């Protein structure tokens, strides 16, 4: 049985009066490769920023190994982010 690493439960995010995430539920398992695809403005980056701790959800839960981490600052989370625009790959 694979270990569930990250859980998003009924995640929502509002910026002022604009709702950008509504009821997102997602389970990410150990050794799983996950890709978020969608058009510009659909909430991919906002979802990743919430997981990383750079944004707080308006509602819902973010769990890491079964522990709620929504209120933890980014430096206390066992999550890393690599921004595509600034990524440098050497061969």
C-alpha positions in Angstrom: 0.0 0.0 0.0 1.4 3.4 -1.0 1.7 6.1 1.6 -0.5 9.2 1.0 1.9 12.2 1.3 -0.2 15.2 0.5 -4.0 15.6 0.8 -6.0 18.6 -0.3 -9.5 18.6 1.2 -12.2 21.0 -0.1 -9.6 23.6 -0.8 -10.8 27.0 -1.8 -9.0 30.3 -2.4 -10.5 33.7 -2.9 -8.7 36.9 -3.9 -11.0 39.7 -2.8 -14.3 38.8 -4.3 -12.9 36.4 -7.0 -12.9 32.7 -6.2 -10.0 31.0 -8.0 -10.2 27.6 -6.3 -13.4 25.9 -5.4 -13.6 22.6 -3.5 -10.3 21.0 -4.7 -9.8 17.5 -3.4 -6.5 15.8 -4.3 -4.4 12.9 -2.9 -0.8 12.6 -3.8 0.9 9.3 -3.0 4.5 8.4 -2.3 6.6 7.7 -5.5 3.8 9.2 -7.6 4.5 11.6 -10.4 1.8 14.3 -10.8 1.4 17.0 -13.4 -1.1 19.8 -13.1 -2.3 20.9 -16.6 -4.7 23.6 -17.6 -5.1 27.0 -19.2 -3.6 30.2 -17.8 -5.6 31.4 -14.8 -7.2 28.0 -13.8 -5.4 27.8 -10.4 -2.4 25.6 -11.0 0.1 28.0 -9.5 -2.2 29.0 -6.7 -2.6 25.3 -5.7 1.1 24.8 -5.6 1.7 28.1 -3.7 -0.9 26.9 -1.1 0.9 23.5 -0.7 4.3 25.3 -0.4 2.9 27.8 2.2 3.3 30.9 0.1 -0.5 31.4 0.1 -3.1 30.5 2.8 -6.3 28.8 1.6 -9.6 30.6 2.2 -11.1 27.3 3.3 -10.2 23.6 3.3 -7.2 21.6 4.6 -3.7 20.8 3.4 -2.3 17.7 5.0 1.2 16.3 4.8 1.6 12.8 6.1 -1.8 13.2 7.7 -0.8 16.4 9.6 -2.6 19.7 8.9 0.0 22.2 7.6 -2.1 25.1 6.4 -0.9 27.4 9.1 2.8 26.4 9.0 5.2 28.8 7.4 7.0 27.7 4.2 10.3 27.1 6.0 8.7 24.5 8.3 7.2 22.4 5.5 8.9 19.4 3.9 8.1 20.7 0.5 10.2 22.5 -2.2 9.2 24.6 -5.2 11.2 25.1 -8.4 9.8 27.9 -10.5 9.7 27.0 -14.2 10.6 30.5 -15.4 13.8 30.6 -13.4 14.8 27.0 -13.6 18.3 26.3 -14.9 19.1 22.8 -16.2 22.7 21.9 -16.9 23.7 18.8 -18.9 
